[in-house]
């Protein structure tokens, strides 16, 4: 599900940046995503994507984070 002014994090290409709008995940996955620092309002940069497309390497809050595309599909971002 895309938004008029945003996208799903897993759809962003390498080199893109976005601001987290909303976390769609529920339960333990939601808690895990939030605990990693991916909370609404934070900026995230896509540093790279593995050759087979999974996982993604992200830069968020001053550190690198690897996230599976399945998990990133639960994060809505505003492209900046």
C-alpha positions as CSV (number, residue, x, y, z in Angstrom):
1,X,0.0,0.0,0.0
2,X,1.6,3.3,-1.1
3,X,0.6,6.8,0.0
4,X,0.2,9.9,-2.2
5,X,3.3,11.4,-0.6
6,X,5.1,8.3,0.5
7,X,6.1,4.7,-0.1
8,X,6.7,1.5,1.7
9,X,10.3,1.3,2.9
10,X,11.0,-1.9,1.0
11,X,10.2,-0.1,-2.3
12,X,12.9,2.5,-1.9
13,X,16.0,2.1,-4.1
14,X,19.5,2.3,-2.9
15,X,20.6,5.9,-2.1
16,X,17.0,7.0,-1.2
17,X,16.0,8.7,2.0
18,X,12.7,8.9,3.8
19,X,11.1,9.9,7.0
20,X,9.1,7.2,8.9
21,X,5.4,8.0,8.8
22,X,3.8,4.8,10.3
23,X,4.6,1.3,11.4
24,X,1.9,-1.1,10.1
25,X,3.3,-4.3,11.9
26,X,1.5,-5.7,14.9
27,X,2.7,-7.6,18.0
28,X,6.3,-8.7,18.4
29,X,7.4,-7.5,15.0
30,X,6.1,-4.0,15.7
31,X,8.0,-4.0,19.0
32,X,11.2,-5.2,17.4
33,X,11.0,-2.5,14.6
34,X,10.4,0.2,17.2
35,X,13.2,-1.1,19.5
36,X,15.6,-0.8,16.5
37,X,14.9,2.9,16.4
38,X,12.5,3.0,13.4
39,X,9.9,5.2,15.0
40,X,7.6,7.8,13.3
41,X,9.5,11.0,12.5
42,X,13.0,9.5,12.2
43,X,15.0,9.8,8.9
44,X,16.2,6.6,7.3
45,X,18.6,6.2,4.3
46,X,18.8,3.1,2.1
47,X,22.6,2.4,1.9
48,X,22.2,-0.7,-0.2
49,X,20.3,-3.9,-1.1
50,X,21.8,-7.4,-1.2
51,X,22.3,-8.9,-4.7
52,X,19.2,-11.1,-4.3
53,X,17.2,-8.2,-2.9
54,X,17.1,-9.3,0.7
55,X,18.2,-7.8,3.2
56,X,18.3,-4.0,2.9
57,X,21.1,-2.0,4.6
58,X,19.7,1.1,6.2
59,X,21.4,4.0,8.0
60,X,19.2,5.3,10.9
61,X,20.0,7.3,14.0
62,X,23.8,7.2,13.3
63,X,24.1,3.4,12.8
64,X,23.7,0.8,10.0
65,X,20.9,-1.6,10.3
66,X,20.0,-4.7,8.1
67,X,16.4,-5.3,7.7
68,X,14.6,-8.0,5.7
69,X,12.3,-6.7,2.9
70,X,9.4,-8.5,4.5
71,X,9.9,-6.4,7.7
72,X,10.6,-3.2,5.7
73,X,7.2,-3.7,4.0
74,X,5.5,-2.8,7.3
75,X,7.1,0.7,7.4
76,X,5.6,3.6,5.6
77,X,7.9,6.5,4.7
78,X,7.6,9.9,3.2
79,X,10.3,10.2,0.5
80,X,12.7,13.1,1.1
